[in-house]
Amino acid sequence: MTLKKKDIINTLPRIIDLDEFGSYDEGFITAVSELSQVPFSIKRVFWTHGANKDTVRGNHAHKETEEVIIAIQGSIEIEVILEDMKRRVYLLDNPRQGLYLPPHVWRTLYFSKDAISITLASTDYNKDDYEKDMVNWLQRDFSDDKFYS
């Protein structure tokens, strides 16, 4: 099976720069545009707040959902494990940047005190889309054509 170029581009996490307008006198507006900055149609938006310095979230992968996570206040360190078992760590501490996370990427989020994140998701909430058992996630079957679609 051959992957299309678009599919290859969207298989790796990456930092996305967001448009910012304004000044230090007036304040700033940061805008997000789907399909130009965000590589999917946005179906759901949610935010996480009330974090303390020991807040850890995530610890799951998605089967189908793509996400962009933005730290709009404070900082969030996001550890990802890719399908080739490579580990990467991203620091989100600038509200003008987001982290794109494709499906099948294990993620763990470490929040600073009072950090607030906003997440843009490609799907509506579905509890069956979450893989929360890392052992099961590690043993998934990559031979299935559905993995690549």
TIVO-2410 file (N, C-alpha, C; in nm, 3 decimals):
# residues 149
REC num residu      c1      c2      c3 atome chaine
REC   1      M   0.084  -0.118   0.000     N      A
REC   1      M   0.000   0.000   0.000    CA      A
REC   1      M   0.088   0.124   0.000     C      A
REC   2      T   0.054   0.222  -0.081     N      A
REC   2      T   0.131   0.345  -0.092    CA      A
REC   2      T   0.056   0.457  -0.022     C      A
REC   3      L   0.127   0.532   0.061     N      A
REC   3      L   0.067   0.645   0.129    CA      A
REC   3      L   0.072   0.768   0.039     C      A
REC   4      K  -0.031   0.848   0.044     N      A
REC   4      K  -0.032   0.975  -0.028    CA      A
REC   4      K   0.057   1.073   0.047     C      A
REC   5      K   0.108   1.173  -0.026     N      A
REC   5      K   0.195   1.273   0.036    CA      A
REC   5      K   0.128   1.338   0.157     C      A
REC   6      K  -0.003   1.373   0.147     N      A
REC   6      K  -0.075   1.435   0.259    CA      A
REC   6      K  -0.073   1.344   0.381     C      A
REC   7      D  -0.090   1.212   0.360     N      A
REC   7      D  -0.090   1.118   0.472    CA      A
REC   7      D   0.046   1.114   0.540     C      A
REC   8      I   0.152   1.121   0.463     N      A
REC   8      I   0.287   1.117   0.521    CA      A
REC   8      I   0.312   1.243   0.603     C      A
REC   9      I   0.273   1.359   0.549     N      A
REC   9      I   0.294   1.486   0.620    CA      A
REC   9      I   0.223   1.485   0.754     C      A
REC  10      N   0.105   1.426   0.762     N      A
REC  10      N   0.024   1.432   0.883    CA      A
REC  10      N   0.046   1.313   0.975     C      A
REC  11      T   0.158   1.244   0.966     N      A
REC  11      T   0.184   1.132   1.055    CA      A
REC  11      T   0.280   1.167   1.167     C      A
REC  12      L   0.337   1.285   1.165     N      A
REC  12      L   0.433   1.324   1.268    CA      A
REC  12      L   0.386   1.446   1.344     C      A
REC  13      P   0.406   1.446   1.477     N      A
REC  13      P   0.378   1.569   1.552    CA      A
REC  13      P   0.468   1.682   1.504     C      A
REC  14      R   0.416   1.804   1.513     N      A
REC  14      R   0.498   1.919   1.473    CA      A
REC  14      R   0.438   2.046   1.532     C      A
REC  15      I   0.524   2.143   1.555     N      A
REC  15      I   0.481   2.273   1.604    CA      A
REC  15      I   0.423   2.352   1.487     C      A
REC  16      I   0.308   2.413   1.513     N      A
REC  16      I   0.240   2.497   1.413    CA      A
REC  16      I   0.242   2.640   1.465     C      A
REC  17      D   0.288   2.734   1.382     N      A
REC  17      D   0.285   2.875   1.418    CA      A
REC  17      D   0.148   2.933   1.383     C      A
REC  18      L   0.092   3.011   1.474     N      A
REC  18      L  -0.041   3.069   1.457    CA      A
REC  18      L  -0.028   3.219   1.430     C      A
REC  19      D  -0.126   3.273   1.361     N      A
REC  19      D  -0.125   3.416   1.328    CA      A
REC  19      D  -0.155   3.499   1.452     C      A
REC  20      E  -0.078   3.607   1.469     N      A
REC  20      E  -0.100   3.698   1.581    CA      A
REC  20      E  -0.109   3.840   1.528     C      A
REC  21      F  -0.205   3.914   1.584     N      A
REC  21      F  -0.226   4.053   1.544    CA      A
REC  21      F  -0.236   4.139   1.670     C      A
REC  22      G  -0.187   4.263   1.663     N      A
REC  22      G  -0.200   4.354   1.775    CA      A
REC  22      G  -0.069   4.417   1.814     C      A
REC  23      S  -0.068   4.472   1.936     N      A
REC  23      S   0.052   4.539   1.986    CA      A
REC  23      S   0.052   4.529   2.138     C      A
REC  24      Y   0.163   4.567   2.197     N      A
REC  24      Y   0.171   4.566   2.344    CA      A
REC  24      Y   0.080   4.673   2.406     C      A
REC  25      D   0.047   4.776   2.329     N      A
REC  25      D  -0.044   4.879   2.378    CA      A
REC  25      D  -0.189   4.830   2.381     C      A
REC  26      E  -0.230   4.758   2.276     N      A
REC  26      E  -0.369   4.715   2.262    CA      A
REC  26      E  -0.394   4.571   2.307     C      A
REC  27      G  -0.289   4.493   2.318     N      A
REC  27      G  -0.304   4.350   2.340    CA      A
REC  27      G  -0.299   4.277   2.207     C      A
REC  28      F  -0.310   4.145   2.210     N      A
REC  28      F  -0.293   4.064   2.091    CA      A
REC  28      F  -0.412   3.971   2.070     C      A
REC  29      I  -0.437   3.941   1.946     N      A
REC  29      I  -0.534   3.840   1.906    CA      A
REC  29      I  -0.456   3.733   1.831     C      A
REC  30      T  -0.475   3.609   1.871     N      A
REC  30      T  -0.414   3.497   1.799    CA      A
REC  30      T  -0.526   3.420   1.732     C      A
REC  31      A  -0.513   3.398   1.602     N      A
REC  31      A  -0.619   3.334   1.524    CA      A
REC  31      A  -0.573   3.199   1.471     C      A
REC  32      V  -0.669   3.111   1.456     N      A
REC  32      V  -0.643   2.977   1.401    CA      A
REC  32      V  -0.735   2.956   1.283     C      A
REC  33      S  -0.679   2.908   1.173     N      A
REC  33      S  -0.759   2.878   1.053    CA      A
REC  33      S  -0.747   2.731   1.020     C      A
REC  34      E  -0.863   2.664   1.012     N      A
REC  34      E  -0.858   2.522   0.978    CA      A
REC  34      E  -0.819   2.506   0.832     C      A
REC  35      L  -0.751   2.398   0.805     N      A
REC  35      L  -0.706   2.355   0.674    CA      A
REC  35      L  -0.594   2.442   0.616     C      A
REC  36      S  -0.562   2.557   0.676     N      A
REC  36      S  -0.442   2.628   0.633    CA      A
REC  36      S  -0.334   2.615   0.740     C      A
REC  37      Q  -0.367   2.643   0.866     N      A
REC  37      Q  -0.273   2.620   0.974    CA      A
REC  37      Q  -0.298   2.485   1.040     C      A
REC  38      V  -0.423   2.454   1.062     N      A
REC  38      V  -0.462   2.328   1.124    CA      A
REC  38      V  -0.497   2.232   1.010     C      A
REC  39      P  -0.431   2.116   1.003     N      A
REC  39      P  -0.447   2.030   0.885    CA      A
REC  39      P  -0.571   1.940   0.888     C      A
REC  40      F  -0.680   1.987   0.950     N      A
REC  40      F  -0.803   1.909   0.953    CA      A
REC  40      F  -0.919   2.004   0.980     C      A
REC  41      S  -1.040   1.957   0.954     N      A
REC  41      S  -1.159   2.032   0.991    CA      A
REC  41      S  -1.182   2.018   1.141     C      A
REC  42      I  -1.207   2.128   1.207     N      A
REC  42      I  -1.224   2.129   1.353    CA      A
REC  42      I  -1.368   2.090   1.386     C      A
REC  43      K  -1.383   1.980   1.461     N      A
REC  43      K  -1.515   1.932   1.503    CA      A
REC  43      K  -1.543   1.962   1.650     C      A
REC  44      R  -1.436   1.978   1.730     N      A
REC  44      R  -1.454   1.994   1.875    CA      A
REC  44      R  -1.342   2.082   1.928     C      A
REC  45      V  -1.377   2.165   2.027     N      A
REC  45      V  -1.280   2.250   2.095    CA      A
REC  45      V  -1.303   2.232   2.245     C      A
REC  46      F  -1.194   2.208   2.319     N      A
REC  46      F  -1.208   2.200   2.465    CA      A
REC  46      F  -1.084   2.259   2.529     C      A
REC  47      W  -1.095   2.298   2.656     N      A
REC  47      W  -0.982   2.356   2.727    CA      A
REC  47      W  -0.965   2.287   2.860     C      A
REC  48      T  -0.842   2.292   2.908     N      A
REC  48      T  -0.804   2.233   3.036    CA      A
REC  48      T  -0.750   2.347   3.122     C      A
REC  49      H  -0.801   2.358   3.245     N      A
REC  49      H  -0.760   2.467   3.334    CA      A
REC  49      H  -0.762   2.415   3.477     C      A
REC  50      G  -0.716   2.497   3.569     N      A
REC  50      G  -0.712   2.457   3.710    CA      A
REC  50      G  -0.596   2.365   3.742     C      A
REC  51      A  -0.492   2.371   3.662     N      A
REC  51      A  -0.376   2.283   3.682    CA      A
REC  51      A  -0.291   2.332   3.798     C      A
REC  52      N  -0.230   2.238   3.869     N      A
REC  52      N  -0.127   2.274   3.965    CA      A
REC  52      N   0.006   2.226   3.909     C      A
REC  53      K   0.114   2.247   3.980     N      A
REC  53      K   0.245   2.215   3.924    CA      A
REC  53      K   0.268   2.066   3.904     C      A
REC  54      D   0.183   1.983   3.961     N      A
REC  54      D   0.199   1.838   3.946    CA      A
REC  54      D   0.093   1.776   3.855     C      A
REC  55      T   0.017   1.857   3.782     N      A
REC  55      T  -0.089   1.803   3.697    CA      A
REC  55      T  -0.030   1.731   3.576     C      A
REC  56      V  -0.070   1.605   3.560     N      A
REC  56      V  -0.031   1.523   3.445    CA      A
REC  56      V  -0.159   1.473   3.381     C      A
REC  57      R  -0.171   1.493   3.252     N      A
REC  57      R  -0.290   1.448   3.179    CA      A
REC  57      R  -0.246   1.372   3.055     C      A
REC  58      G  -0.344   1.324   2.983     N      A
REC  58      G  -0.313   1.250   2.862    CA      A
REC  58      G  -0.299   1.103   2.894     C      A
REC  59      N  -0.179   1.051   2.877     N      A
REC  59      N  -0.152   0.908   2.895    CA      A
REC  59      N  -0.247   0.825   2.810     C      A
REC  60      H  -0.256   0.864   2.682     N      A
REC  60      H  -0.338   0.788   2.589    CA      A
REC  60      H  -0.295   0.822   2.446     C      A
REC  61      A  -0.348   0.744   2.354     N      A
REC  61      A  -0.336   0.772   2.210    CA      A
REC  61      A  -0.478   0.773   2.155     C      A
REC  62      H  -0.494   0.835   2.041     N      A
REC  62      H  -0.623   0.832   1.972    CA      A
REC  62      H  -0.612   0.741   1.851     C      A
REC  63      K  -0.719   0.671   1.824     N      A
REC  63      K  -0.724   0.582   1.708    CA      A
REC  63      K  -0.748   0.660   1.579     C      A
REC  64      E  -0.833   0.765   1.586     N      A
REC  64      E  -0.867   0.842   1.466    CA      A
REC  64      E  -0.849   0.992   1.482     C      A
REC  65      T  -0.860   1.044   1.601     N      A
REC  65      T  -0.862   1.188   1.622    CA      A
REC  65      T  -0.726   1.252   1.603     C      A
REC  66      E  -0.727   1.365   1.530     N      A
REC  66      E  -0.611   1.452   1.519    CA      A
REC  66      E  -0.637   1.569   1.614     C      A
REC  67      E  -0.530   1.623   1.673     N      A
REC  67      E  -0.546   1.736   1.765    CA      A
REC  67      E  -0.438   1.840   1.743     C      A
REC  68      V  -0.470   1.963   1.778     N      A
REC  68      V  -0.371   2.069   1.796    CA      A
REC  68      V  -0.392   2.120   1.938     C      A
REC  69      I  -0.285   2.118   2.018     N      A
REC  69      I  -0.289   2.164   2.156    CA      A
REC  69      I  -0.213   2.295   2.165     C      A
REC  70      I  -0.274   2.394   2.231     N      A
REC  70      I  -0.214   2.526   2.246    CA      A
REC  70      I  -0.212   2.562   2.394     C      A
REC  71      A  -0.097   2.603   2.446     N      A
REC  71      A  -0.089   2.653   2.584    CA      A
REC  71      A  -0.119   2.802   2.578     C      A
REC  72      I  -0.238   2.841   2.624     N      A
REC  72      I  -0.272   2.983   2.617    CA      A
REC  72      I  -0.229   3.057   2.742     C      A
REC  73      Q  -0.191   2.982   2.846     N      A
REC  73      Q  -0.134   3.041   2.968    CA      A
REC  73      Q  -0.041   2.938   3.031     C      A
REC  74      G   0.071   2.983   3.084     N      A
REC  74      G   0.165   2.891   3.147    CA      A
REC  74      G   0.238   2.806   3.043     C      A
REC  75      S   0.283   2.690   3.087     N      A
REC  75      S   0.356   2.603   2.995    CA      A
REC  75      S   0.309   2.458   3.012     C      A
REC  76      I   0.323   2.386   2.903     N      A
REC  76      I   0.287   2.244   2.902    CA      A
REC  76      I   0.400   2.171   2.829     C      A
REC  77      E   0.455   2.073   2.896     N      A
REC  77      E   0.554   1.986   2.833    CA      A
REC  77      E   0.479   1.861   2.786     C      A
REC  78      I   0.492   1.830   2.658     N      A
REC  78      I   0.421   1.716   2.603    CA      A
REC  78      I   0.522   1.613   2.555     C      A
REC  79      E   0.516   1.497   2.617     N      A
REC  79      E   0.601   1.385   2.577    CA      A
REC  79      E   0.519   1.297   2.484     C      A
REC  80      V   0.573   1.268   2.365     N      A
REC  80      V   0.504   1.182   2.271    CA      A
REC  80      V   0.591   1.060   2.242     C      A
REC  81      I   0.524   0.950   2.216     N      A
REC  81      I   0.592   0.828   2.171    CA      A
REC  81      I   0.531   0.795   2.036     C      A
REC  82      L   0.617   0.786   1.937     N      A
REC  82      L   0.573   0.763   1.800    CA      A
REC  82      L   0.563   0.614   1.772     C      A
REC  83      E   0.504   0.582   1.657     N      A
REC  83      E   0.484   0.441   1.623    CA      A
REC  83      E   0.615   0.364   1.610     C      A
REC  84      D   0.726   0.432   1.583     N      A
REC  84      D   0.856   0.364   1.576    CA      A
REC  84      D   0.925   0.360   1.712     C      A
REC  85      M   0.850   0.395   1.818     N      A
REC  85      M   0.895   0.393   1.956    CA      A
REC  85      M   0.994   0.504   1.989     C      A
REC  86      K   1.010   0.600   1.900     N      A
REC  86      K   1.094   0.716   1.930    CA      A
REC  86      K   1.016   0.810   2.021     C      A
REC  87      R   1.087   0.868   2.117     N      A
REC  87      R   1.029   0.960   2.215    CA      A
REC  87      R   1.072   1.101   2.180     C      A
REC  88      R   0.976   1.192   2.183     N      A
REC  88      R   1.006   1.333   2.162    CA      A
REC  88      R   0.934   1.413   2.270     C      A
REC  89      V   0.994   1.526   2.307     N      A
REC  89      V   0.933   1.614   2.406    CA      A
REC  89      V   0.922   1.753   2.344     C      A
REC  90      Y   0.803   1.810   2.356     N      A
REC  90      Y   0.775   1.944   2.304    CA      A
REC  90      Y   0.737   2.033   2.421     C      A
REC  91      L   0.783   2.156   2.420     N      A
REC  91      L   0.745   2.254   2.522    CA      A
REC  91      L   0.656   2.358   2.458     C      A
REC  92      L   0.535   2.369   2.510     N      A
REC  92      L   0.443   2.473   2.466    CA      A
REC  92      L   0.440   2.580   2.574     C      A
REC  93      D   0.492   2.698   2.543     N      A
REC  93      D   0.492   2.809   2.638    CA      A
REC  93      D   0.467   2.942   2.569     C      A
REC  94      N   0.409   2.935   2.449     N      A
REC  94      N   0.385   3.053   2.368    CA      A
REC  94      N   0.246   3.037   2.305     C      A
REC  95      P   0.152   3.125   2.335     N      A
REC  95      P   0.017   3.109   2.281    CA      A
REC  95      P   0.007   3.127   2.130     C      A
REC  96      R   0.119   3.162   2.065     N      A
REC  96      R   0.121   3.174   1.919    CA      A
REC  96      R   0.163   3.043   1.852     C      A
REC  97      Q   0.178   2.936   1.930     N      A
REC  97      Q   0.218   2.808   1.873    CA      A
REC  97      Q   0.130   2.697   1.927     C      A
REC  98      G   0.107   2.597   1.843     N      A
REC  98      G   0.034   2.479   1.884    CA      A
REC  98      G   0.110   2.355   1.843     C      A
REC  99      L   0.080   2.244   1.906     N      A
REC  99      L   0.142   2.117   1.871    CA      A
REC  99      L   0.038   2.031   1.801     C      A
REC 100      Y   0.067   1.996   1.676     N      A
REC 100      Y  -0.018   1.905   1.600    CA      A
REC 100      Y   0.014   1.762   1.641     C      A
REC 101      L  -0.089   1.685   1.676     N      A
REC 101      L  -0.074   1.544   1.713    CA      A
REC 101      L  -0.163   1.460   1.623     C      A
REC 102      P  -0.104   1.377   1.538     N      A
REC 102      P  -0.184   1.289   1.453    CA      A
REC 102      P  -0.237   1.170   1.535     C      A
REC 103      P  -0.324   1.089   1.477     N      A
REC 103      P  -0.367   0.968   1.547    CA      A
REC 103      P  -0.248   0.875   1.572     C      A
REC 104      H  -0.265   0.781   1.663     N      A
REC 104      H  -0.168   0.675   1.690    CA      A
REC 104      H  -0.039   0.725   1.756     C      A
REC 105      V  -0.045   0.841   1.819     N      A
REC 105      V   0.070   0.896   1.891    CA      A
REC 105      V   0.035   0.899   2.040     C      A
REC 106      W   0.115   0.830   2.121     N      A
REC 106      W   0.093   0.831   2.266    CA      A
REC 106      W   0.139   0.964   2.320     C      A
REC 107      R   0.058   1.025   2.407     N      A
REC 107      R   0.094   1.156   2.460    CA      A
REC 107      R   0.071   1.162   2.610     C      A
REC 108      T   0.165   1.231   2.678     N      A
REC 108      T   0.154   1.261   2.820    CA      A
REC 108      T   0.183   1.409   2.835     C      A
REC 109      L   0.093   1.481   2.904     N      A
REC 109      L   0.104   1.626   2.918    CA      A
REC 109      L   0.135   1.661   3.062     C      A
REC 110      Y   0.238   1.744   3.083     N      A
REC 110      Y   0.279   1.791   3.214    CA      A
REC 110      Y   0.254   1.942   3.220     C      A
REC 111      F   0.164   1.984   3.307     N      A
REC 111      F   0.121   2.124   3.315    CA      A
REC 111      F   0.198   2.199   3.422     C      A
REC 112      S   0.231   2.326   3.393     N      A
REC 112      S   0.284   2.414   3.497    CA      A
REC 112      S   0.165   2.463   3.581     C      A
REC 113      K   0.195   2.522   3.696     N      A
REC 113      K   0.088   2.574   3.782    CA      A
REC 113      K   0.007   2.679   3.706     C      A
REC 114      D  -0.123   2.665   3.711     N      A
REC 114      D  -0.218   2.757   3.649    CA      A
REC 114      D  -0.212   2.759   3.495     C      A
REC 115      A  -0.153   2.657   3.435     N      A
REC 115      A  -0.151   2.649   3.289    CA      A
REC 115      A  -0.292   2.626   3.236     C      A
REC 116      I  -0.319   2.683   3.121     N      A
REC 116      I  -0.446   2.663   3.053    CA      A
REC 116      I  -0.414   2.623   2.909     C      A
REC 117      S  -0.477   2.514   2.865     N      A
REC 117      S  -0.459   2.471   2.727    CA      A
REC 117      S  -0.594   2.473   2.657     C      A
REC 118      I  -0.588   2.492   2.527     N      A
REC 118      I  -0.705   2.475   2.442    CA      A
REC 118      I  -0.667   2.370   2.338     C      A
REC 119      T  -0.760   2.279   2.312     N      A
REC 119      T  -0.734   2.172   2.216    CA      A
REC 119      T  -0.837   2.176   2.106     C      A
REC 120      L  -0.789   2.170   1.983     N      A
REC 120      L  -0.873   2.162   1.864    CA      A
REC 120      L  -0.869   2.017   1.817     C      A
REC 121      A  -0.984   1.956   1.796     N      A
REC 121      A  -0.990   1.814   1.762    CA      A
REC 121      A  -1.066   1.793   1.630     C      A
REC 122      S  -1.026   1.689   1.558     N      A
REC 122      S  -1.086   1.660   1.428    CA      A
REC 122      S  -1.214   1.579   1.437     C      A
REC 123      T  -1.247   1.529   1.557     N      A
REC 123      T  -1.367   1.446   1.572    CA      A
REC 123      T  -1.446   1.492   1.694     C      A
REC 124      D  -1.572   1.455   1.696     N      A
REC 124      D  -1.651   1.471   1.816    CA      A
REC 124      D  -1.601   1.371   1.920     C      A
REC 125      Y  -1.633   1.394   2.047     N      A
REC 125      Y  -1.589   1.303   2.152    CA      A
REC 125      Y  -1.648   1.163   2.129     C      A
REC 126      N  -1.561   1.063   2.142     N      A
REC 126      N  -1.602   0.923   2.133    CA      A
REC 126      N  -1.509   0.845   2.225     C      A
REC 127      K  -1.564   0.790   2.333     N      A
REC 127      K  -1.480   0.719   2.431    CA      A
REC 127      K  -1.408   0.601   2.368     C      A
REC 128      D  -1.459   0.544   2.260     N      A
REC 128      D  -1.395   0.430   2.195    CA      A
REC 128      D  -1.274   0.470   2.110     C      A
REC 129      D  -1.255   0.600   2.089     N      A
REC 129      D  -1.139   0.648   2.013    CA      A
REC 129      D  -1.012   0.653   2.097     C      A
REC 130      Y  -1.025   0.640   2.227     N      A
REC 130      Y  -0.911   0.651   2.318    CA      A
REC 130      Y  -0.849   0.514   2.343     C      A
REC 131      E  -0.718   0.506   2.331     N      A
REC 131      E  -0.644   0.388   2.375    CA      A
REC 131      E  -0.568   0.429   2.499     C      A
REC 132      K  -0.611   0.378   2.615     N      A
REC 132      K  -0.552   0.418   2.743    CA      A
REC 132      K  -0.460   0.312   2.802     C      A
REC 133      D  -0.452   0.199   2.738     N      A
REC 133      D  -0.366   0.090   2.784    CA      A
REC 133      D  -0.242   0.086   2.696     C      A
REC 134      M  -0.128   0.132   2.752     N      A
REC 134      M  -0.007   0.141   2.670    CA      A
REC 134      M   0.038   0.005   2.617     C      A
REC 135      V   0.024  -0.100   2.694     N      A
REC 135      V   0.064  -0.234   2.647    CA      A
REC 135      V  -0.019  -0.271   2.524     C      A
REC 136      N  -0.150  -0.250   2.531     N      A
REC 136      N  -0.236  -0.279   2.417    CA      A
REC 136      N  -0.198  -0.192   2.298     C      A
REC 137      W  -0.169  -0.063   2.323     N      A
REC 137      W  -0.130   0.029   2.216    CA      A
REC 137      W   0.000  -0.018   2.151     C      A
REC 138      L   0.096  -0.064   2.230     N      A
REC 138      L   0.223  -0.111   2.176    CA      A
REC 138      L   0.207  -0.237   2.090     C      A
REC 139      Q   0.104  -0.315   2.118     N      A
REC 139      Q   0.084  -0.441   2.047    CA      A
REC 139      Q  -0.016  -0.430   1.932     C      A
REC 140      R  -0.054  -0.308   1.894     N      A
REC 140      R  -0.153  -0.293   1.789    CA      A
REC 140      R  -0.101  -0.348   1.656     C      A
REC 141      D  -0.193  -0.379   1.569     N      A
REC 141      D  -0.162  -0.443   1.441    CA      A
REC 141      D  -0.151  -0.337   1.332     C      A
REC 142      F  -0.029  -0.313   1.284     N      A
REC 142      F  -0.008  -0.214   1.180    CA      A
REC 142      F  -0.037  -0.269   1.040     C      A
REC 143      S  -0.064  -0.398   1.028     N      A
REC 143      S  -0.088  -0.455   0.896    CA      A
REC 143      S  -0.226  -0.421   0.843     C      A
REC 144      D  -0.314  -0.376   0.929     N      A
REC 144      D  -0.451  -0.343   0.889    CA      A
REC 144      D  -0.452  -0.216   0.804     C      A
REC 145      D  -0.514  -0.223   0.686     N      A
REC 145      D  -0.519  -0.107   0.597    CA      A
REC 145      D  -0.587   0.012   0.662     C      A
REC 146      K  -0.677  -0.010   0.759     N      A
REC 146      K  -0.745   0.101   0.826    CA      A
REC 146      K  -0.646   0.191   0.899     C      A
REC 147      F  -0.532   0.137   0.940     N      A
REC 147      F  -0.433   0.217   1.010    CA      A
REC 147      F  -0.383   0.330   0.921     C      A
REC 148      Y  -0.378   0.306   0.791     N      A
REC 148      Y  -0.321   0.404   0.698    CA      A
REC 148      Y  -0.424   0.495   0.632     C      A
REC 149      S  -0.550   0.472   0.656     N      A
REC 149      S  -0.652   0.554   0.588    CA      A
REC 149      S  -0.688   0.676   0.669     C      A
***
